[in-house]
Amino acid sequence: MQKAVNKLVSQIVDSGIRHVVICPGSRNAPLTLSFSRHPAITCYSLVDERSAAFTALGMAVALKQTVAIVCTSGTAVLNLYPAVCEAYYSQIPLLILTADRPPHLIDNWDGQCIRQTNIFEKHILGSFTFDPLKPDQDINNELRLCTFPVMGPVHINIPLEEPLYEGKNDLFEFDEVKPLPLHGSFAPNHVPGDLNHKKVLLLAGADDFGSRFSSVLEDLSKLGKVVVLADVISGLHGSQNIDNWDAICQLANEKLKEELKPDLLITMGKFTVSKSFKNFIRQNKPIEHWHVTPNHTIADPFQTNPQEVECHENIFLEWLTRACSETDNSYYRSWNNISMKVEASLKTLFNESSFNEFTAVNTLLEQIPPNSFLHSGNSMPVRYLSYLSGKLKGVSVYANRGTSGIDGSISTAAGTSMVSEDPVFILTGDLSFFYDINGLWNQYLKPNFKIIVLNNGGGGIFRLIDGPHDLPEREKYFATASERNCARMAEEFGFKYSSANDFVSLKKEMEGMCRNNSKPCILEIFTEQDKTISFYKAFKELKIDI
């Protein structure tokens, strides 16, 4: 059986995988032995399967390649599911390897037995069983599914009979590494024949690999003939030509929205963080909506019945740059004029406001160095970053927005820091931080890992959004208010701890965090609920003078 597992691992190495997260267990022992003894593989041991899976996802985000995770049988498998869902919707390549009991033991009251076959079937690109009794199985096509034609998670379930440690004293032999041949192009490059609209708006949606389009998108953006917007987690926010578009969509009145409405909306990538933009387009529908995709990744978030443009994004952007060269730039000028007015209003508001959660984020973003990773927790942190994306030039931003859960933000950022030499920050709320505290139960964390916690005593979003903000049950059942702080957690896990509660201490501690290279850091920012609520209300009530 061990030789069959070694054959499987050799094929996995041939597919290009070099990093494997292993969760302790006995049923997966043959896999653990094989991966840990393969000279081409770097292994990481993490105990909590839920956290480990998000850590593997964060590694894949940084490496831009598939990462594998291995776990034992039973409910350990179910703990991988949140990260599998996130990888599926965010299109992050993960290889899920689950050890299983042999079929004759399932549903026969044997320990650690559940029905693992196709367990992730609704959120997986492929689900397969590897039979160790058939060691010559070719799984190359299954492995390719992690990256082609779309990226995402693939599951291989492996029923293993005892004895599980038969190879413990053996010298393992692996096949010579033979990289799989590159796959061909999936989609023909169908560019539209003509550009028949003058008011053209392009939105680059979320795409962890979007930065590969930055050069050609910058060329289009600089022309000023097309309004170019980029979601904060598109990898392209530094290439847009309207930085504060999320705030514009939030603040614009109906008359102004009618002026800013595109005739042609072009989208690429996936979803957008901005609810304001979604509402803007839903209420001000364009004449046409094209969605550019080489692999049929398409949905209808704006209720516009988009037309699929089956084309590689680079080729389409090059075509669009040529096609719009004679287009009048009045539509871009309209957006740009409003952008300058919004920028001035926001600057005045921030300068004249006291210390609160939103102004704290605005301040700390000015100190994050270029060439850093910035992960974001969900709820309010990612919304703040979306409004302030113009301050994030040169910073790679990521958030688990495929499913928008709070359950793995710390672990995902930890995974990125483990395989990166650049600084890796995460901005998160206190509830999200404590929810994923096992993300710190990780022996591989380095001094480049820097956690910034906005501690407002609970889930602050429920105090700001319409609906729960005035409920009598808000604090107990929605915000789940608490008085916990991060100091003890920092001490327990060996982090350098600091705190801030005003602009002076925030700037000082951020400078210290950015300079520190001795151990990972936690900076806890304490804010008063009422001041954040008042500021956010003032922000939403800003008037744009046209």
N, C-alpha and C positions, 0 to 999 in steps of 0.2 A: 504493500500500500504506500509506503514512504517513497518508493521509486516512482509511482504514478503521480504523487503529489509533486515530486521534484520535476517531472516532465511538465506538469501544469505551470509551475513557477518559472521554468525556462521559457515557456511561451509568453508568460506575462512580462518577463524581462525583455524578450524580443519585441514586444509591443511598445517599448520605450519607457515603461514605468520604472522609476528608480527610488521612490520613497513609499514606504509602507508603514502604516500605523497599526500596531498589534495590541489588542486588548487581551489581558490574561485569561486563560481558561485551559481546560484539559482536552476537550473534544477538538479544539483547533491546534493541538500540539504538533501534529505533522506539518501543518502550514507554518507554524511559528519556527520550528526547527529549520525548515527549508529556506524560508525568507532570511532568517538571521544568519544562515551559513552561506548564502549566495554572495559572492564578492562584489556584484554590481548593485546590490540593494542597501540602502540606508534604512534601518528600522528604528521605530520609536515605540516605546511601551507606555500606554495610557490606560488607566483603570476604568474610568467611567465611559461606557460605550456612547452615550449621548454626546458628552463633551468631546470624546475622541473623534467621532464622526465629523463634528463641526470643525475640529482642529485640522483634520485631513482636508476638509473643504477650504479652509483658509490657506493651507499649503498649496493647494491646486490653484487658488486665486493668484498667489505670488509667483509660482513657478510657471504658470500658463501651460500646465501639462497634467495628465491624469495622475492621481494619487490613489493608492489602494488602502483599504482598511479591512482588517481581519478580526473576527470575533467568534466566540464559542456559540453553542446552540441554546435554544430556549428564549427566554425573555430578553436576553442580551441582544438578540437580533432586533427585537421591537424597539429597543432604545436607539437604534440607528435611524429610525424612520423620520424624525424631524429634519435631520440633515439631508437625508435622501430626497425628501420633498423640496427642500430649499435648492439642492443641486439640480433637481429636475426643472423647476420653474426659472431658475437663474442660469441654467445651461452651463453648469460647472462639471467637468469630467471627474467622476469618481468610479472606482471599481470596488464593489462591495463583495467581500468573500466571507461567507458564513459557513462555519462547520455545522453539521447536522447529525442526528442519530440516523442509523440505517432505517429504511422504510418499515421493516417488520416490527420496529419498536414504537412507531408513532401511534398514538391513541391506545396504547396498551399499558398505561400507568407506569411508564418508565420515567426516570428523572430528566429534567431539562428537555422535555419533548413538547414541541408545539408544531403546528402545520406550517413549515417554512417554505415549501415550494410555492413560488409565485407570490410570496408574502407582500412584496412591494409593487404588485403588478400594475396598479393604477398610476404610479409615479416613478416609472422606470423605463429606460429605452430598450432594455432587453433583460430577460430573466431566464437563467439556464441552470441545469444540473450537471455537474461533472461527476462521472462515475469512476471511482478509483480502480474498479475492476476492469476498466477499459482504458488503459494508460495511453493508448495511441490516439485518443480523441483530439481532433484539431479544433481549437477554440479561437483561432485567429480572427474569424469574421465576427465573433461575439465581442472580442476585445476592441475591434475597430469601432464598434458602436458607441464607445465612450466619446469619440471625437468626430464621427462622420456618419450621416450627413449633418447632424446637429450634435452639440456637446451635451453631456449629461451623465447620469449614473447608470451603471450596468451591474446586475446582480448575478453572481455565480454561487449556487448552493452546493455544498460538498458533503454528502453523507459519508461518515467515516466509521469503520468498524474498529473495535479493540483487537489487538493491542495498539495503543496510540503512540507508544514511545519506542517502537521497535528499532528505529534508526538512531537512537540517542548516542550510541558508541561508534557509529559508522562514519567513514569519511565520504561525504556526499559528492556525487558526480553530477554535474549539470551539463546540458548540451551547450555547445559553443553559441555565443550570442549572435543571432542573425536577425538584424532589424527587419521588421515587416516592410514590404515595398509601400511607397506612398500611394494613397488612393488618388484617383483622378478627380476632375471637376464634377460636381453634382449637377449644377444648373447651367443652362445656356445663358449667355449674357444678352438679355433682351432689353435694350434701352428704348424708351419711347421715341417716336419719330420726331415730334416737335414739342416745343414748350409754348403753349397757347395762352398762358395766364401771366399777368403782370404782378399780381400780389401773391408771391410764392413764399411759403414759410416751411422750413425744414426743421424737424425735431429729431435729434439723435437720442433714442431712448437708452435705458439701462443695458450695458454690455461690458462685462468684465474685460473683454478682449478688444474693446472699441478703440483703444489708443493706436491701433495699427492703421487707423484711417486719419490720424490727426493732421498729417502733412497736406493731404489733398483737401480736407475739410477747411483747413486754414486758408488755402488758396481761394476756395469758394467764398469763405467768410470775408476776406479782405476786399473782394470786389464790391461788396455793399449792394448787390443787385437782388440778393435773396436774404431774407431774415433767417439767421442760423441760430437755433437754440439747442442746448445740449443738457440733458439731465445730469444732475450732480454725480451720479454713478454710471455715466455713460463712458467714462474714460476720455471724454472729448470736451469737458466743460471749459478747458483752456483754449479751445478753438472756436468758440461761439462769438458772435458779434453783438449780442445783447446780453449783458451779464445778469441783470436783475429782473429777468422776464417773469419769474415766479411771483415776485412782489407786484409787478405790473398787472398780472392776471388777477391777483388778489384784490388790488386797490382800484382798478379801472371801473368807471361807471358804465352803464349800458351804452351810452352814446359813444364813449371812447372805444369800447369793445367792438362796436360796429365798424369803427374806423380801422381798427387793428385786425379785423377778421381777414384771413387769407382767402383767396379764390382757390388756390391749390395748396393743400397740406401734404407734405412729404414726410414720411416717418421711416426710420430704420432702427435696428435694435429691438428692444422689447418695451417694457412698461416705463412709466414716469412716476417719480415720487410726488410730483406736484398735482394735488387735487384741484388747485385753482386753475391750472391749465386744462385739465380734463373738463371742468365745468365750463370754462371759456369756449372750448371747441364744441362741446355738446349743445351749448346755447347759441352758438354762432357758427353754424356748420358751413364748411367750405363747399364750393361747387364740386370739387373733386378731392379725393384723398388717395394718394399712392403710398403703398408700403413696400419698401425695397427689401428683398430677402433672397438669398441664394439657396435657401433650403426649406422654404414653405413655413417659416416661423412667422405666423400672422395671427392676429386677433382683432377685435373691434372695440377697444376701450372707449372710443369717443362716439360710438353709435353713428358712424359715418359710412358704413359699408365700404371699407377700403378696397381698392383695386390692387392686386398683387403685381408687383414689378419683379419678375424673376431675373435677378441680376446680382452679381457681386457688387458690394457696396462701393469699393474703390472705383470700379469701372463706371458705375452710375454717377458718382460724384464728379468724375472727370468729364463725363458727358454733360452733366448739369452746369458745370463751370463754363463749358463752351457754349451751351445752349442759351444761357442767360446773359451772355456778354453784351448784347444789344438792348437788354431790358432796362427800362427806366428805373432809377433808384428811389423814386418817391415813396414807395412802400417801406423800404428800409429806413428812410429818413423820418417817416412818421414814428416808427418804433424807437429810433434812436433819440428823437426829440423828447418823447415821453420818458425814455430811460434816463436821460440827464435830469429831468425834473424829479423823477422818483429818487434818483441817487441823492440829489440835494436835500429832499425832504427827509430821507432816511438818515443822512449824515446829521442833520439838525436834531432829529429825534434821538439818535444815539448819544450825541454830544451833550444834550440837555437832560438826559435821564439818569437816574440813580442806578446803583448796582443791582442787577437782576439776572435771571438765567440767560435771557436773549442777549443782553449787553455784554455779559461775561463771555459768551461764545464769540461774539463779534471781536472782543479784545484778544482772546487767546488765539484766534485764527491768524492774527497779525504776527504771531510769534512762531508758528509752526514752520520749520525750515523747508525749502524746496527739496524735491527728491525724497520726500517722506511718503509713507503710506498713512492714510487716515481712514480707519474704520469708524463706522457710526452705529450706535445702537438705534433701535427703532423708536416709535412714538415721536417725541419732540426733537431729539438731537438731529435726526436726519432731515426734519423739516427746517430747522434753523440753518443747516448746511445748504439746503436747497435755496433758501432765500439769500444766503450770503456766498453763493458759489463763486462770485467774482473775486473773492479773497483767496481762492484756492488754486491759483495758477501754479503749475509745477508740482502739485501734490496729487498723488493717486488716491482716489476716494472709493471706498467700497462699503456696502451695507447689505445685510441679508434681507433684500426686499422681494425675493421670489415669493415667499410666504409671509414676510413682514413680521415674523415672530421675534420675541425678546429672548428666546430660550438658548441661543448659542452665540451671541455676539462676542463675548469675551473669548470663548474658545476659538472662534474663527480668526479673530485678530491675533491670538496667541500662535495659531498655526502659521500665519503669514510671518510673524516675527522669527519663528524657528528657522525659516529657510531664506531669510533676507538679511543683508548686512546694513540696510538703510534703517533709519528710525521708523518704528511702527507705533502710531498713536491709535487709541480708541477713545471716542467721545461717547459716553453712555450715561443713562440715568441710574439712580441708585437702585431702583427696583430691578432693572435689567442686570445690573452688576451682581447683586446678591442672588438673583435667580440662577446665574451661570457661574457660581463661585467655584465649581469644580474645574473651570477653565484654568484656574491657578494651580491646580494639583498636577503639576507638570514639571518634571525635572530638566526640561530642555529650554526653559525660558532664559532669555539673554537680556543684557542691559539695554538693548534697543527697544524693549517692550515698555510702553508708557501709557498708563490708563488714566483718563480724566473722567471723574465721576461728578455729574451734576446732582448734588444731594438736595432735593427739595422735600424730603420726607415722604416719598411715595411716588405713585404714578402721576406726574404732573400734567400729562396730557388731558386727564379727565377734569382738571380745573380750568382748562383753556378752551376746549372744543364745545360747540353747542350740544345740548342734550344733558350730559351728566353734570355740567359745571354748577348747577344750582339745585341738585338733588340733595335731600337731607341724608341720604345713604352714601353720598359721594366718598367721604373720607374712609368709611369702614369697609365698603364693599367694592369700590372702584379704584380710588387712589391707594387703598390699603396703607394708610399712613403709618409710619414707624419712625423711631428715633435712632435707628442704627447708624453707625458710621463705619468707615473703612479701616480705621487705625488698627484694630485688632487683626483684621484679615491680612493687612500688610505685614504685621509682625509675624503672624503664623506662617505665611508663605515666603518670607524673606524679601519683601519689597521695601524700597525706600518710600516713606510716607511723608506727605506734606499737605497742607490745607490752605484755602484762601476764602475770604468772605468780603473782599472789597477790591477795587481796581489795583491799588498799590500792591497788596499781597499777591494778587493773581499774576501781575506782571513779574514780580520777583520770583515766585515759585515756578512759573513757566520757564523763565530764563534758567533757573536751576535744573529743572527737569530736562531741558534741551541740552544742557552741558553735561549732565550726569552720564558716565559710562562705566559705573561700578556695579550696578544692580538694576533690575527692573523697578519701575516707579509707579506709585499711585498718587495722583493729585486730586484731592476732594474739594469741590467748590460748593460752599454752603450759600444758599440763597433764600430769601424770604418769599413765601408763596404770594402774598398780597402784592408785592412790588412787581413780580413777574406777570401776574394777572393784569394789573393796571397797565403795564407797558404793552403787553400783547393786545389789549383792547385799544390802546392809543395807536398802535401800529395798524390795526385793521381799520381804524377810522380815519387814517390819513387821507387827505383830499389831494387829488392831482389837479393842479391848475393848468388848464388847457386854453 
